[in-house]
Amino acid sequence: MATTSIRSTEEAMSETATNNPDTEMNSTETITVGEDGFTLPVVDVLTGRGFITGKSGSGKSNSASVVAEQLLDDGYPLLVVDTDGEYYGLKEEYEMLHVGADEECDLQVGPEHAEKLASLALEENVPIILDVSGYLNESDASDLIRDTAHQLFAKEKKLKKPFLMLVEEVHEYIPQSGGLDETGQMLVKIGKRGRKHGLGMVGISQRPADVKKDFITQADWLVWHRLTWENDLKTVRRVLGNDIADDVPDLADGEAFVMADWETDIERVQWQRKQTFDAGATPGLDDFERPELKSVSGDLVDELEEISQREDRRQDRISQLEDRVDELQAEKAELEEELDQARDMQQMAEQFTEAMTSTGGSSESTETIQAEVAEIKQEKNERIRELESELEDVRDENEEYREQVEALRDELESRPEISERAVEAVDVLADEFGVGTSDNDALKRKLETARERIEELESEQSAPDPDVLEHPSVDRYISRMQNELADLDEYEADMLQWFKYNGPGSVEDAYWAAGGSRKSSQKRKKMKTLQQKDLVEQVQRGEYRYALPEAVRDWFDGNDAVAEDDVEAIVLEIESVLEGADA
């Protein structure tokens, strides 16, 4: 079998290094995606935030596949979240690990495989198709995506290796309405913070109106194929303007408008056709022949199968323990019934003795009866003590097995949360001190306070570049955030002002300061709006703070046009909308 060469991080850095020691890869390296030679910069595609959209049949999945093929040709691994089973055609040309729920996959996987999948992708340079189309339970697919994305993000904090994650039907995980579940929150986290660690993400959807607007407006590069539904066109007008939006319904198959932070103009591009088998094409009447597909080495599959077997053994152990608990419950019920019968017999013997004594029979016969009854009582008392002892042993064993079952269940259910806390704690310690501590939460707060103070002092020492506000990407961001502030109602605006000047603090205090009741059910809804707009963030349980400066920093992280000293000027410009409202 021919082997597709996937470059290691070291090889990629060595081949693309420039004179700038701080640059991991050549910023001029590109991939060609347009028929006329239109290119995309590799570093921005691998580490940035992209969005590809278009109605069914317009070419959006083809464009995503072209990006994947070009990166794989250049030796860069990636991970594709495939919701419709369309990407296995890439295996016609490339050795990729195809995992999911179907038997056609190289291996059936679950959330327990997430850490290993991330390790294979980042540490062993294995490109992966994460096919979730075969899961009957949507929550199973969502859990697998969430845990895999989390593991990629956690590992990238240390590796900082350029790596791209493509997510099909992104509107299912980051919807415009209905709120975000844990999977959506994880993907949004990658979109906002992944770039600084080298983890890029491309969202693909045929319904831009259904995708969370913050994700679209935060994208560094966007590809707009043909759209015809009016709600989708409203999104196009908001981002591209009316003139271009009028042309979007008339785009040909494979043709798209490309908007990118590194381009001054919006380009109209006819994309190349993908070279590999189109598994997502609409079936026709012609004969269909599936091409020969390549697979990764059996050793990798064996490693993943061992994880499956280990998980099966754990589930079997839980089943065994639960069966044993049921047996003990039945045994306990039998013992309790026998114990009740023994106590009833003792009570009957006592009543019989009392009756015989009260009848006035001979002394000899009475003594004989009493002796016999005493003997029976002694036997029954001994049996009662034996039964009580056995019952206590059963109860103890039953409780022990219950604890084992609960411990195993807790381990399975809490593993992502435990991993999250452990990674965060280790990152803080490794980045700041390289030592251990038992008070990570306090240390985090101290570090955050120290960072804020340092940033404050640095901003006082040097004035921001006044021209930065005129930069196109800065101007677009300011306009968007000003619109977000302008959309706030009176309560939300007053709560935001309270957090700015009085926080950190509670939702109840902020809502009360805005003129509402502490017991009102509306306060949580108002707070959720502020959080979704990245204006307020949670510090710890029940405590929140003003987050606009941090949101600005995250947005422009890695943007050479915006320095740390410019953040304050951008924040002040955005906040001018609130000041104008107050006036």
C-alpha positions in Angstrom: 0.0 0.0 0.0 1.3 3.4 -0.9 1.9 5.7 2.1 0.8 9.3 2.2 3.5 11.3 3.8 2.3 13.4 6.7 4.9 15.9 8.0 5.7 16.2 11.6 5.6 19.6 13.3 9.3 19.8 13.3 9.5 19.0 9.5 6.8 21.6 8.8 8.6 24.3 10.8 12.0 23.4 9.3 10.8 23.6 5.7 8.8 26.8 6.1 10.9 28.7 8.6 11.7 32.3 7.7 14.2 34.9 9.1 11.7 35.7 11.8 12.5 33.4 14.7 9.0 34.0 16.2 7.2 32.6 13.1 6.4 28.9 13.1 5.8 28.7 9.4 6.3 30.8 6.3 3.5 33.3 6.2 3.7 33.4 2.4 3.0 29.6 2.0 -0.4 29.2 0.3 -2.8 26.6 -1.0 -4.5 27.1 -4.4 -8.3 26.7 -4.3 -9.5 28.7 -7.3 -9.5 27.7 -11.0 -7.9 31.1 -11.8 -5.1 30.4 -9.2 -6.8 32.1 -6.2 -4.9 31.1 -3.0 -5.4 31.0 0.7 -2.5 31.5 3.2 -1.8 28.2 4.9 -1.1 29.6 8.4 -4.4 31.5 8.4 -6.4 28.5 7.3 -4.7 26.1 9.8 -5.0 28.4 12.8 -7.7 30.8 11.9 -11.5 30.8 12.1 -13.3 30.1 8.8 -16.9 29.8 7.6 -18.1 28.2 4.4 -21.8 28.4 3.5 -24.2 27.9 0.6 -27.4 26.1 -0.2 -27.4 22.4 -1.1 -25.7 21.8 -4.4 -24.0 25.2 -4.5 -20.5 23.7 -3.8 -19.8 24.4 -0.2 -18.8 20.8 0.7 -16.7 20.7 -2.5 -14.9 23.8 -1.3 -14.3 22.3 2.1 -12.9 19.2 0.5 -10.6 21.2 -1.7 -9.2 22.9 1.4 -8.7 19.5 3.0 -7.1 18.0 -0.1 -4.7 20.9 -0.5 -3.6 20.7 3.2 -3.2 16.9 3.0 -1.1 17.3 -0.2 1.2 19.6 1.7 1.5 17.2 4.6 -0.7 18.8 7.2 -3.0 16.6 9.1 -6.6 17.6 10.1 -9.8 16.4 11.6 -13.2 16.5 9.8 -16.4 16.3 11.8 -18.6 14.6 9.1 -22.3 14.7 9.9 -23.6 13.1 6.7 -20.9 10.5 5.8 -19.6 12.5 2.8 -15.9 12.7 3.5 -14.8 9.1 3.3 -14.0 9.7 -0.4 -10.8 11.4 0.8 -9.5 7.9 1.5 -9.3 7.3 -2.2 -6.1 9.3 -2.2 -5.1 9.7 1.5 -4.4 7.4 4.3 -6.9 8.6 6.9 -8.4 7.1 10.1 -12.2 6.9 9.5 -14.0 6.4 12.8 -17.7 6.5 13.8 -20.6 4.2 14.4 -21.0 2.4 11.1 -19.3 -0.9 10.2 -17.8 0.8 7.1 -15.6 2.8 9.4 -12.2 1.6 10.4 -13.4 1.4 14.0 -16.6 2.1 16.0 -15.7 4.7 18.7 -17.3 6.6 21.6 -16.3 9.5 23.9 -13.9 7.2 25.7 -11.7 7.3 22.6 -11.5 11.1 22.5 -8.1 11.5 24.2 -6.5 8.8 22.0 -8.0 10.4 18.8 -6.5 13.7 19.7 -3.1 12.2 20.4 -3.1 10.4 17.1 -4.0 13.6 15.3 -1.6 16.0 17.0 1.3 13.8 18.2 1.3 11.1 15.4 0.1 13.3 12.5 -2.8 11.1 11.6 -5.6 12.8 9.6 -9.0 11.7 10.9 -12.6 11.6 9.6 -14.9 11.7 12.7 -18.1 10.3 11.0 -21.0 10.9 13.4 -23.7 10.2 10.7 -24.3 6.6 12.0 -25.2 7.4 15.6 -28.9 6.8 16.3 -28.7 8.8 19.5 -27.7 12.4 18.8 -26.4 12.9 22.3 -23.8 10.1 21.7 -22.5 11.9 18.6 -22.5 15.2 20.5 -20.6 13.8 23.4 -18.0 12.3 21.0 -17.5 15.7 19.3 -17.4 17.6 22.5 -14.8 15.3 24.2 -12.6 15.1 21.1 -12.7 18.9 20.6 -11.9 19.4 24.3 -8.9 17.0 24.1 -7.6 18.8 20.9 -7.8 22.1 22.7 -6.2 20.9 25.9 -3.3 19.2 24.0 -2.8 22.2 21.8 -2.1 24.4 24.8 1.2 22.6 25.2 2.0 21.5 21.6 0.9 24.7 19.8 0.9 22.9 16.5 -0.9 24.3 13.5 -3.9 22.1 13.1 -7.4 22.5 11.5 -10.7 21.1 12.6 -13.5 21.2 10.0 -17.1 20.9 11.3 -20.0 20.2 8.9 -23.5 21.4 9.7 -22.1 23.7 12.3 -25.5 25.2 12.9 -26.5 22.1 14.7 -23.9 22.7 17.4 -23.7 26.5 17.4 -27.3 27.6 16.7 -28.4 31.2 16.5 -31.4 30.5 18.8 -32.0 27.9 21.6 -28.8 28.3 23.6 -25.6 26.3 23.5 -25.0 22.9 25.0 -21.6 21.8 26.2 -20.6 20.8 22.7 -21.5 24.2 21.3 -19.7 25.9 24.2 -16.6 23.9 23.4 -16.6 24.8 19.7 -17.2 28.5 20.5 -14.2 28.3 22.9 -12.1 26.9 20.1 -13.3 29.6 17.7 -12.4 32.4 20.2 -9.2 31.1 21.8 -7.9 28.3 19.6 -5.9 30.5 17.4 -3.4 31.5 20.1 -2.7 27.7 20.6 -2.5 26.9 16.9 -5.9 25.2 16.7 -8.0 26.5 13.8 -11.7 25.7 13.0 -13.8 25.9 9.8 -17.6 25.8 10.2 -19.7 24.6 7.3 -23.4 25.2 6.9 -26.1 25.6 4.3 -28.1 27.9 6.6 -26.1 30.9 7.7 -29.2 32.4 9.3 -29.3 29.5 11.8 -25.6 29.8 12.8 -24.8 31.9 15.9 -23.9 35.4 14.5 -20.9 35.8 16.7 -19.3 32.8 15.1 -19.8 34.2 11.6 -18.6 37.8 12.5 -15.6 36.5 14.3 -14.4 34.4 11.3 -11.1 35.5 9.7 -12.2 34.2 6.3 -15.6 33.4 4.8 -16.8 31.7 1.6 -20.3 32.5 0.4 -21.8 30.2 -2.2 -25.2 30.5 -3.7 -28.0 31.3 -1.2 -31.7 32.1 -2.1 -33.7 32.0 1.2 -34.4 35.5 2.3 -33.4 35.0 6.0 -30.0 33.7 4.7 -29.7 36.7 2.4 -30.3 39.0 5.3 -27.2 37.6 7.0 -25.3 38.1 3.7 -26.4 41.8 3.6 -25.3 42.3 7.2 -21.8 41.0 6.5 -21.1 41.7 2.8 -23.5 44.6 2.1 -26.5 45.0 -0.2 -24.6 45.1 -3.6 -22.9 41.8 -3.2 -25.9 40.2 -1.5 -28.0 40.9 -4.6 -25.5 38.8 -6.7 -25.3 35.8 -4.3 -28.5 34.1 -5.6 -27.1 34.1 -9.1 -23.7 32.5 -8.3 -22.9 29.4 -10.5 -22.2 26.0 -9.0 -18.8 26.1 -7.3 -18.6 30.0 -7.5 -18.4 32.0 -4.3 -17.6 35.4 -2.8 -14.5 35.1 -0.5 -14.0 37.7 2.2 -10.9 37.6 4.3 -9.1 39.8 6.9 -5.9 39.6 4.8 -7.7 40.8 1.6 -8.8 44.4 1.1 -11.4 43.4 -1.4 -14.1 40.8 -1.6 -13.1 38.3 -4.3 -15.5 36.4 -6.6 -13.9 33.0 -7.1 -14.7 29.9 -9.1 -13.4 27.0 -6.9 -11.6 24.0 -8.2 -13.3 20.7 -8.2 -12.2 18.2 -5.6 -10.0 15.4 -6.9 -11.2 12.6 -4.7 -14.4 10.5 -4.9 -17.5 12.6 -4.2 -19.3 10.5 -1.6 -21.9 13.3 -1.1 -23.1 13.5 -4.7 -26.8 13.0 -5.2 -27.3 9.4 -6.4 -28.2 9.1 -10.1 -29.4 6.3 -12.4 -25.9 5.4 -13.7 -24.0 2.5 -12.2 -22.2 3.4 -9.1 -18.8 2.0 -8.3 -17.1 2.8 -5.0 -13.3 3.3 -5.5 -10.7 1.4 -3.6 -10.0 3.3 -0.3 -6.8 3.6 1.7 -6.6 2.9 5.4 -4.2 3.7 8.1 -2.0 1.0 9.7 -3.6 -1.8 11.7 -1.5 -0.9 14.7 -3.4 2.4 15.2 -6.7 0.5 14.9 -5.5 -2.0 17.4 -4.7 0.8 19.9 -8.2 2.1 19.5 -9.8 -1.3 19.8 -8.0 -1.8 23.1 -9.7 1.3 24.4 -13.1 -0.2 23.2 -12.3 -3.5 24.9 -11.3 -1.7 28.1 -14.5 0.3 28.1 -16.5 -2.9 27.4 -14.8 -4.6 30.4 -15.7 -1.6 32.6 -19.4 -1.7 31.5 -19.4 -5.5 32.1 -18.1 -4.9 35.6 -20.8 -2.5 36.3 -23.4 -5.0 35.0 -21.9 -7.7 37.2 -22.0 -5.5 40.2 -25.6 -4.5 39.5 -26.6 -8.1 39.2 -24.9 -8.9 42.5 -26.7 -6.0 44.1 -30.0 -7.5 42.9 -29.1 -10.9 44.3 -28.2 -9.3 47.6 -31.5 -7.4 47.7 -33.4 -10.7 47.2 -31.3 -12.4 49.9 -31.9 -9.5 52.2 -35.6 -9.7 51.7 -35.6 -13.5 52.4 -33.6 -13.0 55.6 -35.9 -10.2 56.8 -38.9 -12.4 56.2 -37.3 -15.3 58.1 -36.4 -12.9 60.9 -39.9 -11.6 61.2 -41.2 -15.2 61.4 -38.7 -16.0 64.2 -39.8 -13.0 66.1 -43.4 -14.0 65.7 -42.6 -17.5 67.0 -40.9 -16.0 70.0 -43.9 -13.8 70.7 -46.3 -16.8 70.4 -44.1 -18.8 72.8 -44.3 -16.1 75.4 -48.0 -15.8 75.0 -48.4 -19.6 75.4 -46.3 -19.6 78.6 -48.3 -16.8 80.1 -51.6 -18.6 79.2 -50.4 -21.9 80.7 -49.2 -20.2 83.9 -52.5 -18.4 84.4 -54.7 -21.6 84.1 -53.4 -22.8 87.6 -52.1 -26.2 86.4 -49.8 -28.4 88.6 -46.5 -27.0 89.6 -44.7 -29.8 88.0 -46.4 -29.5 84.6 -46.1 -25.7 84.7 -42.3 -26.0 85.3 -42.0 -28.5 82.5 -43.8 -26.2 80.1 -41.8 -23.2 81.2 -38.6 -25.2 80.7 -39.6 -26.3 77.2 -40.7 -22.7 76.3 -37.4 -21.4 77.6 -35.5 -23.8 75.5 -37.5 -22.8 72.4 -37.0 -19.1 73.2 -33.3 -19.7 73.5 -33.1 -21.5 70.2 -35.2 -18.7 68.6 -33.1 -16.0 70.1 -29.9 -17.6 68.8 -31.5 -17.9 65.4 -32.7 -14.3 65.5 -29.1 -13.2 66.4 -27.8 -15.3 63.6 -30.3 -13.8 61.1 -29.6 -10.3 62.3 -25.9 -10.9 61.9 -26.4 -12.3 58.4 -28.7 -9.5 57.5 -26.1 -6.9 58.6 -23.4 -8.6 56.6 -25.7 -8.5 53.5 -26.5 -4.9 54.1 -22.8 -4.0 54.3 -21.9 -6.0 51.2 -24.9 -4.5 49.4 -23.7 -1.0 50.3 -20.2 -1.8 49.3 -21.3 -2.9 45.8 -23.5 0.1 45.5 -20.6 2.3 46.2 -18.5 0.5 43.6 -21.3 0.9 41.0 -21.7 4.6 41.8 -18.0 5.2 41.7 -17.7 3.6 38.2 -20.7 5.6 37.0 -19.3 8.8 38.4 -15.9 8.1 36.8 -17.6 7.7 33.4 -19.9 10.7 33.7 -17.4 13.2 35.2 -14.4 12.3 33.2 -14.6 15.3 30.8 -15.1 17.7 33.8 -12.3 16.2 35.8 -10.0 16.4 32.7 -11.0 20.0 32.1 -10.2 21.0 35.7 -6.9 19.1 35.7 -5.8 20.6 32.4 -6.6 24.1 33.5 -4.8 23.7 36.8 -1.7 22.1 35.3 -1.6 24.8 32.5 -1.6 27.6 35.1 1.1 26.0 37.2 3.2 25.0 34.3 2.9 28.4 32.6 3.5 30.5 35.6 5.6 28.6 38.2 6.2 25.0 37.2 5.3 23.9 40.7 2.4 22.2 42.4 -0.2 23.7 44.7 -3.3 22.7 46.6 -5.0 26.0 46.1 -5.4 26.3 42.3 -8.5 28.4 42.4 -6.9 31.1 44.6 -3.8 31.0 42.5 -5.8 31.6 39.3 -7.5 34.6 40.8 -4.2 36.0 42.0 -2.7 35.5 38.6 -5.6 37.1 36.9 -5.5 40.1 39.2 -1.7 40.4 38.6 -2.2 40.2 34.8 -4.9 42.9 34.9 -2.6 45.2 37.0 0.3 44.6 34.6 -1.9 45.4 31.6 -3.2 48.5 33.4 0.4 49.8 34.1 1.5 49.0 30.5 -1.4 50.9 29.1 -0.5 54.0 31.2 3.1 53.9 30.0 2.4 54.2 26.3 -0.4 55.8 24.3 -2.3 53.7 21.6 -1.8 54.2 17.9 -4.6 56.6 16.9 -4.7 55.1 13.4 -5.6 51.7 14.6 -9.3 52.6 14.8 -9.2 53.2 11.0 -7.9 49.7 10.2 -10.6 47.8 8.3 -10.8 44.8 10.6 -10.8 47.0 13.7 -13.5 49.3 12.2 -15.7 46.2 11.3 -15.3 44.8 14.8 -16.1 48.2 16.5 -19.2 48.6 14.4 -20.4 45.1 15.2 -19.8 45.5 19.0 -21.5 49.0 18.9 -24.5 47.4 17.3 -24.5 44.7 20.1 -24.5 47.4 22.7 -27.1 49.4 20.9 -29.4 46.3 20.9 -29.3 46.1 24.7 -32.5 47.0 26.5 -32.5 49.4 29.4 -32.1 46.8 32.1 -29.3 45.0 30.2 -27.4 48.3 29.6 -27.7 49.4 33.2 -26.6 45.9 34.4 -23.6 46.2 32.1 -22.7 49.6 33.5 -23.0 48.2 37.1 -20.6 45.4 36.3 -18.2 47.9 34.7 -18.0 50.2 37.7 -19.0 48.0 40.7 -18.1 44.4 39.7 -17.3 41.7 40.2 -20.7 40.9 41.7 -23.9 38.9 41.5 -26.7 38.9 39.0 -29.1 39.9 41.7 -27.1 43.0 42.7 -26.7 44.1 39.1 -30.4 43.6 38.3 -31.5 45.4 41.5 -29.2 48.3 40.6 -30.8 48.5 37.2 -34.2 49.0 38.9 -35.4 45.4 38.9 -36.4 43.0 41.7 -33.9 40.6 43.1 -36.6 37.8 42.9 -37.5 38.5 39.3 -37.1 35.6 36.9 -36.0 38.0 34.2 -32.6 38.7 35.7 -31.2 35.4 34.4 -32.4 36.1 30.9 -30.8 39.6 30.9 -27.5 38.1 32.2 -27.6 35.4 29.5 -27.8 38.1 26.8 -24.8 39.9 28.2 -22.8 36.7 28.4 -23.7 35.7 24.8 -22.4 39.0 23.6 -19.1 38.5 25.5 -19.8 41.6 27.6 -19.9 39.9 30.9 -18.2 36.6 32.0 -18.4 34.4 35.1 -15.5 34.7 37.6 -16.6 32.0 40.0 -19.9 30.5 41.1 -22.4 33.3 41.5 -19.9 36.1 40.6 -19.5 37.9 37.3 -17.4 40.7 35.9 -17.2 43.2 33.0 -15.6 41.3 30.1 -15.5 43.7 27.1 -11.7 44.4 27.3 -10.9 40.7 27.5 -13.3 40.0 24.5 -11.3 42.7 22.5 -8.0 41.1 23.4 -9.2 37.6 22.4 -10.6 38.9 19.2 -7.4 40.6 18.0 -5.1 38.0 19.5 -2.5 37.2 16.8 -3.5 40.3 14.7 -0.3 42.2 14.0 -2.3 45.4 13.3 -3.5 45.6 16.9 -1.1 45.9 19.8 -1.9 45.5 23.5 -1.7 49.3 23.9 -4.5 49.7 21.3 -7.1 47.6 23.3 -8.1 50.5 25.6 -8.7 52.8 22.6 -10.9 50.2 20.9 -12.8 49.5 24.1 -13.4 53.3 24.7 -14.7 53.6 21.1 -17.1 50.8 21.5 -18.3 52.1 24.9 -19.1 55.5 23.4 -22.4 54.0 22.4 -23.3 53.5 26.0 -22.1 57.0 27.0 -24.2 58.4 24.2 -27.3 56.6 25.5 -26.7 57.8 29.0 -26.4 61.4 27.8 
